[in-house]
Amino acid sequence: MSQRTGVVVTGMGMVTPVGTTAAEVMDAMCEGRSGLSRPAPDHPLYDSLDVAGFGPPIDPTTVLPAPETRVMDRYIVMALRAAATRSRTRASRSGATWTRTASRSSCPGPAAWPPSKPR
C-alpha cells in the first residue's frame, strides 16, 4: 500500500541586498537597482573584489534566543529571518495546473523598462 505525500508552500521569504520583502525587491527591480556594492574597507574581501551583493545586517536575537546566537551560523540566521518575514503566497492546484497568487507592487509601465543607460 503506497501513501502519497505532498508539500504545500505557504510563503516565501527573502534576505537580499535590495530588501527583505517582496515589495522592496520588486521596487528595486522596477528601478533597475542591482544591490551590488563595493565591500567596506574593513571587510575581509575589500582588496579582492570590486563589487558583491551583501545581505543586510541582521540582529540574531530577533530570530533566536540570545544564548543560541553565539553558536549559530549567519546563514541559519538569514534563513530564520526569511522565514519570519516571508511574503504571504498562496499556491493551489487545479487539475494539472498550478496557480499562484501574491500581493505585489507593479512597475510604472513599459516606458520605464529597461532603465535608461547613462549617456
DSSP file (Angstrom, degrees, kcal/mol; ACC not computed):
  #  RESIDUE AA STRUCTURE BP1 BP2  ACC     N-H-->O    O-->H-N    N-H-->O    O-->H-N    TCO  KAPPA ALPHA  PHI   PSI    X-CA   Y-CA   Z-CA
    1    1 A M              0   0    0      0, 0.0     2,-0.4     0, 0.0     0, 0.0   0.000 360.0 360.0 360.0 122.9    0.0    0.0    0.0
    2    2 A S        -     0   0    0      2,-0.0     2,-0.5     0, 0.0     0, 0.0  -0.793 360.0-154.3-102.6 144.1    1.5    3.3   -1.1
    3    3 A Q        -     0   0    0     -2,-0.4     2,-0.4     2,-0.0     0, 0.0  -0.966  12.5-137.8-117.5 127.6    0.7    6.6    0.6
    4    4 A R        -     0   0    0     -2,-0.5     2,-0.3     2,-0.0    -2,-0.0  -0.660  21.4-172.8 -85.3 136.2    1.1    9.8   -1.4
    5    5 A T        -     0   0    0     -2,-0.4     2,-0.3     2,-0.0    -2,-0.0  -0.881   3.1-175.2-122.3 158.9    2.6   12.7    0.4
    6    6 A G        -     0   0    0     -2,-0.3     2,-0.4     2,-0.0    -2,-0.0  -0.908  20.8-123.9-146.5 173.7    3.0   16.3   -0.8
    7    7 A V        -     0   0    0     -2,-0.3     2,-0.5     2,-0.0    -2,-0.0  -0.973  14.5-159.3-124.3 137.2    4.4   19.7    0.1
    8    8 A V        -     0   0    0     -2,-0.4     2,-0.7    84,-0.0    84,-0.0  -0.977  10.3-147.8-117.8 122.5    2.4   22.9    0.4
    9    9 A V        +     0   0    0     -2,-0.5    82,-0.5     1,-0.1     3,-0.1  -0.801  19.4 175.6 -89.0 117.8    4.3   26.1    0.1
   10   10 A T        -     0   0    0     -2,-0.7    79,-1.0     1,-0.3     2,-0.3   0.526  62.4 -13.0-102.1  -7.2    2.6   28.7    2.3
   11   11 A G  E     -A   88   0A   0     77,-0.2     2,-0.4     2,-0.0    -1,-0.3  -0.966  54.5-131.7-178.3 167.2    5.1   31.6    1.8
   12   12 A M  E     -A   87   0A   0     75,-1.4    75,-3.5    -2,-0.3     2,-0.3  -0.996  18.8-159.5-137.6 130.3    8.5   32.6    0.6
   13   13 A G        -     0   0    0     -2,-0.4     2,-0.4    73,-0.3    69,-0.2  -0.769   5.2-162.0-109.8 156.5   11.0   34.7    2.4
   14   14 A M        -     0   0    0      6,-0.7     2,-0.4    -2,-0.3    71,-0.1  -0.992  19.4-176.7-137.7 143.3   13.9   36.7    1.1
   15   15 A V        +     0   0    0     -2,-0.4     5,-0.2    40,-0.0    40,-0.1  -0.872  35.8 151.5-132.7 101.5   17.0   38.2    2.5
   16   16 A T  B >   -B   19   0B   0      3,-1.9     3,-0.9    -2,-0.4    19,-0.1  -0.808  60.3-105.3-129.3 165.3   18.7   40.1   -0.4
   17   17 A P  T 3  S+     0   0    0      0, 0.0    18,-0.1     0, 0.0     3,-0.1   0.705 120.8  46.1 -63.6 -18.3   20.9   43.1   -0.9
   18   18 A V  T 3  S-     0   0    0      1,-0.3     2,-0.3    16,-0.1    10,-0.1   0.475 125.9 -47.7-105.6  -2.5   17.9   45.1   -2.1
   19   19 A G  B <   -B   16   0B   0     -3,-0.9    -3,-1.9     1,-0.1    -1,-0.3  -0.867  33.9-116.2 156.3 172.1   15.4   44.2    0.5
   20   20 A T  S    S+     0   0    0     -2,-0.3    -6,-0.7    -5,-0.2     2,-0.3   0.312  88.9  65.5-120.3   5.3   13.7   41.6    2.6
   21   21 A T  S  > S-     0   0    0     -8,-0.1     4,-2.3     1,-0.1     5,-0.2  -0.888  84.3-116.9-125.0 159.5   10.1   41.9    1.4
   22   22 A A  H  > S+     0   0    0     -2,-0.3     4,-2.7     1,-0.2     5,-0.2   0.890 116.2  53.0 -60.1 -39.2    8.5   41.2   -2.0
   23   23 A A  H  > S+     0   0    0      2,-0.2     4,-2.5     1,-0.2    -1,-0.2   0.912 109.0  48.3 -64.6 -42.4    7.6   44.9   -2.3
   24   24 A E  H  > S+     0   0    0      2,-0.2     4,-2.1     1,-0.2    -1,-0.2   0.920 114.7  45.1 -64.4 -43.0   11.2   46.1   -1.7
   25   25 A V  H  X S+     0   0    0     -4,-2.3     4,-2.3     2,-0.2    -2,-0.2   0.908 113.7  49.5 -68.2 -41.6   12.6   43.6   -4.2
   26   26 A M  H  X S+     0   0    0     -4,-2.7     4,-2.6    -5,-0.2    -2,-0.2   0.912 110.3  50.8 -64.1 -41.7   10.0   44.4   -6.8
   27   27 A D  H  X S+     0   0    0     -4,-2.5     4,-2.2    -5,-0.2    -1,-0.2   0.916 109.9  50.3 -60.8 -42.5   10.7   48.1   -6.4
   28   28 A A  H  X>S+     0   0    0     -4,-2.1     5,-2.4     1,-0.2     4,-0.7   0.903 111.1  49.1 -62.4 -40.7   14.4   47.5   -6.8
   29   29 A M  H ><5S+     0   0    0     -4,-2.3     3,-0.7     1,-0.2    -2,-0.2   0.930 112.2  47.7 -63.7 -44.6   13.7   45.5  -10.0
   30   30 A C  H 3<5S+     0   0    0     -4,-2.6    -1,-0.2     1,-0.2    -2,-0.2   0.840 114.4  46.5 -66.5 -32.8   11.5   48.2  -11.4
   31   31 A E  H 3<5S-     0   0    0     -4,-2.2    -1,-0.2    -5,-0.2    -2,-0.2   0.533 113.1-118.0 -86.8  -6.2   14.0   50.9  -10.6
   32   32 A G  T <<5 +     0   0    0     -4,-0.7     2,-0.4    -3,-0.7    -3,-0.2   0.714  59.0 153.5  78.6  20.5   16.9   48.9  -12.0
   33   33 A R      < -     0   0    0     -5,-2.4    -1,-0.3    -6,-0.2    -2,-0.1  -0.708  26.3-169.9 -84.8 132.3   18.8   48.7   -8.7
   34   34 A S        -     0   0    0     -2,-0.4   -16,-0.1     2,-0.2    -1,-0.1   0.766  28.9-131.0 -92.6 -27.9   21.1   45.6   -8.5
   35   35 A G        +     0   0    0      1,-0.3    19,-0.6   -18,-0.1     2,-0.2   0.430  60.6 136.6  87.7  -1.0   22.1   45.7   -4.9
   36   36 A L  E     +C   53   0C   0     17,-0.2    -1,-0.3    15,-0.1     2,-0.3  -0.580  25.1 164.0 -80.0 142.9   25.8   45.3   -5.8
   37   37 A S  E     -C   52   0C   0     15,-2.5    15,-2.1    -2,-0.2     3,-0.1  -0.972  42.1 -91.3-151.6 164.4   28.2   47.4   -3.9
   38   38 A R        -     0   0    0     -2,-0.3    13,-0.2    13,-0.2    12,-0.1  -0.595  52.5-103.7 -76.1 137.7   31.9   47.7   -3.1
   39   39 A P        -     0   0    0      0, 0.0    -1,-0.1     0, 0.0    14,-0.0  -0.319  41.9-102.1 -59.7 145.4   33.0   45.9    0.1
   40   40 A A    >   -     0   0    0      1,-0.1     3,-2.3     2,-0.1     6,-0.2  -0.321  32.8-108.5 -64.7 152.3   33.6   48.3    3.0
   41   41 A P  T 3  S+     0   0    0      0, 0.0    -1,-0.1     0, 0.0     5,-0.1   0.783 120.5  51.6 -55.8 -28.3   37.3   49.0    3.8
   42   42 A D  T 3  S+     0   0    0      4,-0.1    -2,-0.1     3,-0.1     0, 0.0   0.450  86.6 107.3 -89.1   1.5   37.1   46.9    6.9
   43   43 A H  S X  S-     0   0    0     -3,-2.3     3,-1.9     1,-0.1     4,-0.2  -0.572  76.8-126.8 -78.8 141.6   35.6   43.8    5.0
   44   44 A P  T 3  S+     0   0    0      0, 0.0     3,-0.3     0, 0.0    -1,-0.1   0.748 109.5  50.2 -59.8 -23.8   38.0   40.9    4.5
   45   45 A L  T >> S+     0   0    0      1,-0.2     4,-2.0     2,-0.1     3,-1.2   0.302  75.4 111.3 -97.2  10.0   37.3   40.9    0.8
   46   46 A Y  T <4 S+     0   0    0     -3,-1.9    -1,-0.2     1,-0.3    -4,-0.1   0.877  85.0  37.1 -52.7 -45.7   37.9   44.6    0.3
   47   47 A D  T 34 S+     0   0    0     -3,-0.3    -1,-0.3    -4,-0.2    -2,-0.1   0.533 117.7  53.4 -85.0  -6.1   41.1   44.1   -1.7
   48   48 A S  T <4 S+     0   0    0     -3,-1.2     2,-0.4     1,-0.1    -2,-0.2   0.742 106.1  44.3-100.4 -26.9   39.8   41.0   -3.6
   49   49 A L     <  -     0   0    0     -4,-2.0    -1,-0.1     1,-0.1     3,-0.1  -0.916  49.7-160.6-125.5 145.5   36.5   42.2   -5.1
   50   50 A D  S    S-     0   0    0     -2,-0.4     2,-0.3     1,-0.3    -1,-0.1   0.879  85.3  -1.6 -83.0 -45.3   35.3   45.2   -6.9
   51   51 A V        +     0   0    0    -13,-0.2    -1,-0.3     2,-0.0     2,-0.3  -0.969  64.6 167.4-143.0 157.5   31.6   44.6   -6.2
   52   52 A A  E     -C   37   0C   0    -15,-2.1   -15,-2.5    -2,-0.3     2,-0.7  -0.967  39.6-105.2-159.5 164.6   29.5   42.0   -4.4
   53   53 A G  E     -C   36   0C   0     -2,-0.3     2,-0.5   -17,-0.2   -17,-0.2  -0.885  38.8-168.1 -99.2 109.9   25.9   41.5   -3.2
   54   54 A F        -     0   0    0     -2,-0.7   -38,-0.0   -19,-0.6    -2,-0.0  -0.846  16.6-129.4-103.6 131.5   25.9   41.8    0.6
   55   55 A G        -     0   0    0     -2,-0.5     3,-0.1     1,-0.1   -39,-0.1  -0.326  37.5 -91.7 -70.0 159.3   22.9   40.9    2.7
   56   56 A P        -     0   0    0      0, 0.0     2,-0.2     0, 0.0    -1,-0.1  -0.308  47.2 -92.6 -70.1 155.8   21.6   43.3    5.2
   57   57 A P        -     0   0    0      0, 0.0     2,-0.4     0, 0.0    -3,-0.0  -0.485  45.0-163.9 -66.2 138.5   22.8   43.3    8.8
   58   58 A I        -     0   0    0     -2,-0.2    20,-0.1    -3,-0.1    19,-0.0  -0.992  19.8-135.5-129.0 127.4   20.6   41.1   11.0
   59   59 A D    >   -     0   0    0     -2,-0.4     3,-2.2     1,-0.2     4,-0.3  -0.734  17.3-150.7 -77.5 112.2   20.5   41.1   14.8
   60   60 A P  G >> S+     0   0    0      0, 0.0     3,-1.5     0, 0.0     4,-1.5   0.755  90.2  69.3 -60.5 -23.5   20.4   37.4   15.5
   61   61 A T  G 34 S+     0   0    0      1,-0.3     5,-0.1     2,-0.2    -2,-0.0   0.609  86.0  69.2 -72.3  -7.9   18.5   38.0   18.7
   62   62 A T  G <4 S+     0   0    0     -3,-2.2    -1,-0.3     1,-0.1     4,-0.0   0.662 116.2  22.3 -79.1 -15.3   15.5   39.0   16.6
   63   63 A V  T <4 S+     0   0    0     -3,-1.5    -2,-0.2    -4,-0.3    -1,-0.1   0.470 126.2  40.4-126.5  -7.3   15.1   35.4   15.5
   64   64 A L  S  < S-     0   0    0     -4,-1.5    -1,-0.2     2,-0.0     2,-0.1  -0.965  87.3 -94.1-140.0 154.3   16.8   33.3   18.2
   65   65 A P    >>  -     0   0    0      0, 0.0     3,-1.2     0, 0.0     4,-0.9  -0.463  46.8-111.9 -63.7 144.1   17.2   33.2   21.9
   66   66 A A  H >> S+     0   0    0      1,-0.3     3,-0.9     2,-0.2     4,-0.5   0.836 113.4  55.3 -51.1 -43.9   20.3   35.1   23.0
   67   67 A P  H >4 S+     0   0    0      0, 0.0     3,-0.7     0, 0.0     4,-0.3   0.849 106.3  52.7 -62.2 -31.0   22.3   32.1   24.2
   68   68 A E  H X4 S+     0   0    0     -3,-1.2     3,-1.1     1,-0.2     4,-0.5   0.724  93.0  72.5 -75.8 -20.4   21.9   30.3   20.8
   69   69 A T  H << S+     0   0    0     -4,-0.9     3,-0.4    -3,-0.9    -1,-0.2   0.747  84.9  67.4 -68.6 -21.7   23.2   33.2   18.8
   70   70 A R  T << S+     0   0    0     -3,-0.7    -1,-0.2    -4,-0.5    -2,-0.1   0.772 112.5  29.7 -68.4 -24.9   26.8   32.5   20.0
   71   71 A V  S <  S+     0   0    0     -3,-1.1     2,-0.4    -4,-0.3    -1,-0.2   0.314  95.6 107.3-118.0   7.5   27.0   29.3   18.1
   72   72 A M        -     0   0    0     -4,-0.5     2,-0.1    -3,-0.4    -4,-0.0  -0.754  66.2-125.2 -97.2 133.4   24.6   29.9   15.1
   73   73 A D    >>  -     0   0    0     -2,-0.4     4,-1.8     1,-0.1     3,-0.5  -0.369  21.2-119.3 -69.8 149.7   26.0   30.5   11.6
   74   74 A R  H 3> S+     0   0    0      1,-0.2     4,-2.6     2,-0.2     5,-0.2   0.836 112.8  59.6 -60.4 -33.7   24.9   33.6    9.8
   75   75 A Y  H 3> S+     0   0    0      2,-0.2     4,-2.2     1,-0.2    -1,-0.2   0.872 105.1  48.7 -64.5 -36.1   23.3   31.6    7.0
   76   76 A I  H <> S+     0   0    0     -3,-0.5     4,-2.6     2,-0.2    -1,-0.2   0.914 110.7  50.6 -67.9 -42.4   21.0   30.0    9.6
   77   77 A V  H  X S+     0   0    0     -4,-1.8     4,-2.3     1,-0.2    -2,-0.2   0.912 110.6  49.6 -61.0 -42.4   20.1   33.4   10.9
   78   78 A M  H  X S+     0   0    0     -4,-2.6     4,-2.5     2,-0.2    -1,-0.2   0.907 110.9  49.5 -63.5 -41.7   19.4   34.7    7.4
   79   79 A A  H  X S+     0   0    0     -4,-2.2     4,-2.4     2,-0.2    -2,-0.2   0.906 111.5  48.8 -64.3 -41.3   17.1   31.6    6.7
   80   80 A L  H  X S+     0   0    0     -4,-2.6     4,-2.1     2,-0.2    -2,-0.2   0.891 111.6  49.6 -66.0 -38.9   15.2   32.2   10.0
   81   81 A R  H  X S+     0   0    0     -4,-2.3     4,-1.8     2,-0.2    -2,-0.2   0.916 110.6  50.5 -64.0 -43.0   14.8   35.9    9.2
   82   82 A A  H  < S+     0   0    0     -4,-2.5   -68,-0.3     1,-0.2    -2,-0.2   0.915 111.7  47.6 -61.6 -42.5   13.5   35.0    5.7
   83   83 A A  H >< S+     0   0    0     -4,-2.4     3,-0.9     1,-0.2    -1,-0.2   0.880 111.4  51.1 -65.5 -37.2   11.0   32.5    7.2
   84   84 A A  H 3< S+     0   0    0     -4,-2.1    -1,-0.2     1,-0.2    -2,-0.2   0.796 119.6  34.8 -71.2 -28.3    9.9   35.1    9.8
   85   85 A T  T 3< S+     0   0    0     -4,-1.8    -1,-0.2    -5,-0.1   -71,-0.2   0.036  86.0 153.0-114.3  25.5    9.3   37.8    7.2
   86   86 A R    <   -     0   0    0     -3,-0.9   -73,-0.3   -73,-0.1     2,-0.3  -0.153  50.0-109.3 -59.7 149.3    8.0   35.6    4.3
   87   87 A S  E     -A   12   0A   0    -75,-3.5   -75,-1.4     1,-0.1     2,-0.7  -0.591  36.0-110.9 -74.5 137.3    5.7   37.0    1.7
   88   88 A R  E     +A   11   0A   0     -2,-0.3    15,-0.6   -77,-0.2     2,-0.4  -0.618  49.3 171.0 -74.2 114.1    2.3   35.6    2.1
   89   89 A T  E     -D  102   0D   0    -79,-1.0     2,-0.5    -2,-0.7    13,-0.2  -0.973  20.9-156.2-127.1 138.5    1.8   33.5   -1.0
   90   90 A R  E     -D  101   0D   0     11,-2.0    11,-2.0    -2,-0.4     2,-0.4  -0.968  10.1-174.7-118.9 124.3   -1.0   31.1   -1.8
   91   91 A A  E     +D  100   0D   0    -82,-0.5     2,-0.3    -2,-0.5     9,-0.2  -0.941   6.5 176.7-114.8 138.7   -0.5   28.2   -4.1
   92   92 A S  E     -D   99   0D   0      7,-1.9     7,-2.2    -2,-0.4     2,-0.6  -0.975  23.7-133.0-139.0 154.6   -3.3   25.9   -5.2
   93   93 A R  E     -D   98   0D   0     -2,-0.3     2,-0.6     5,-0.2     5,-0.2  -0.933  17.8-177.1-112.3 125.0   -3.6   23.0   -7.6
   94   94 A S  E >   -D   97   0D   0      3,-2.7     3,-2.2    -2,-0.6     2,-0.3  -0.936  66.0 -53.0-121.1 105.4   -6.4   22.9  -10.0
   95   95 A G  T 3  S-     0   0    0     -2,-0.6     0, 0.0     1,-0.3     0, 0.0  -0.515 119.5 -25.1  62.8-123.2   -6.4   19.7  -12.1
   96   96 A A  T 3  S+     0   0    0     -2,-0.3     2,-0.5    -3,-0.1    -1,-0.3   0.291 121.9  92.3-101.9   8.0   -2.9   19.6  -13.6
   97   97 A T  E <   -D   94   0D   0     -3,-2.2    -3,-2.7     2,-0.0     2,-0.4  -0.885  62.1-149.6-111.4 132.0   -2.3   23.3  -13.4
   98   98 A W  E     -D   93   0D   0     -2,-0.5     2,-0.4    -5,-0.2    -5,-0.2  -0.801  14.9-169.0 -94.1 137.2   -0.7   25.2  -10.6
   99   99 A T  E     -D   92   0D   0     -7,-2.2    -7,-1.9    -2,-0.4     2,-0.4  -0.945   2.4-163.0-124.0 150.4   -1.8   28.7   -9.9
  100  100 A R  E     -D   91   0D   0     -2,-0.4     2,-0.4    -9,-0.2    -9,-0.2  -0.997   5.0-173.1-134.4 135.3   -0.1   31.2   -7.7
  101  101 A T  E     +D   90   0D   0    -11,-2.0   -11,-2.0    -2,-0.4     2,-0.3  -0.986  14.3 157.9-126.2 141.0   -1.4   34.5   -6.3
  102  102 A A  E     -D   89   0D   0     -2,-0.4     2,-0.4   -13,-0.2   -13,-0.1  -0.986  41.9-110.2-154.9 151.0    0.5   37.0   -4.3
  103  103 A S        +     0   0    0    -15,-0.6     2,-0.3    -2,-0.3   -81,-0.1  -0.711  50.7 155.2 -83.1 137.2    0.3   40.7   -3.5
  104  104 A R        -     0   0    0     -2,-0.4     2,-0.1   -82,-0.0   -81,-0.1  -0.992  42.2-109.9-157.2 156.3    2.9   42.7   -5.2
  105  105 A S        -     0   0    0     -2,-0.3     2,-0.3   -83,-0.1   -81,-0.0  -0.447  35.5-129.9 -81.9 164.7    3.6   46.2   -6.4
  106  106 A S        -     0   0    0     -2,-0.1    -1,-0.0     1,-0.0   -76,-0.0  -0.881  17.8-107.2-119.0 152.2    3.7   46.8  -10.1
  107  107 A C        -     0   0    0     -2,-0.3   -80,-0.1     1,-0.1     6,-0.0  -0.355  38.1-107.6 -69.4 155.5    6.3   48.6  -12.3
  108  108 A P  S    S-     0   0    0      0, 0.0     3,-0.1     0, 0.0    -1,-0.1   0.699  74.5 -75.7 -61.8 -19.4    5.3   52.0  -13.6
  109  109 A G    >   -     0   0    0      1,-0.1     3,-1.5     2,-0.0     4,-0.4  -0.749  52.8 -64.9 142.7 170.8    4.9   50.7  -17.1
  110  110 A P  G >  S+     0   0    0      0, 0.0     3,-1.2     0, 0.0    -1,-0.1   0.770 122.0  65.0 -62.2 -26.2    6.7   49.6  -20.2
  111  111 A A  G 3  S+     0   0    0      1,-0.3    -2,-0.0    -3,-0.1     0, 0.0   0.780  99.5  53.7 -67.6 -23.9    8.2   53.1  -20.8
  112  112 A A  G <  S+     0   0    0     -3,-1.5    -1,-0.3     3,-0.1     4,-0.1   0.526  93.3 107.7 -87.2  -5.4   10.2   52.8  -17.6
  113  113 A W    <   +     0   0    0     -3,-1.2    -1,-0.1    -4,-0.4   -83,-0.0  -0.987  68.7  29.0-128.0 135.2   11.8   49.4  -18.6
  114  114 A P  S    S-     0   0    0      0, 0.0    -1,-0.1     0, 0.0     3,-0.1   0.605  99.3-117.2 -74.9 158.8   14.5   48.9  -19.4
  115  115 A P        -     0   0    0      0, 0.0    -2,-0.1     0, 0.0     2,-0.1  -0.314  35.7-101.3 -61.6 144.9   16.1   51.7  -17.3
  116  116 A S        -     0   0    0     -4,-0.1     3,-0.0     1,-0.1    -4,-0.0  -0.400  34.8-122.9 -68.9 144.0   17.8   54.2  -19.5
  117  117 A K        -     0   0    0      1,-0.1    -1,-0.1    -2,-0.1     2,-0.0  -0.618  30.9-100.2 -86.1 145.0   21.6   54.0  -19.6
  118  118 A P              0   0    0      0, 0.0    -1,-0.1     0, 0.0     0, 0.0  -0.381 360.0 360.0 -62.1 141.9   23.7   56.9  -18.6
  119  119 A R              0   0    0     -3,-0.0    -2,-0.0    -2,-0.0    -3,-0.0   0.433 360.0 360.0 -95.3 360.0   24.9   58.8  -21.6
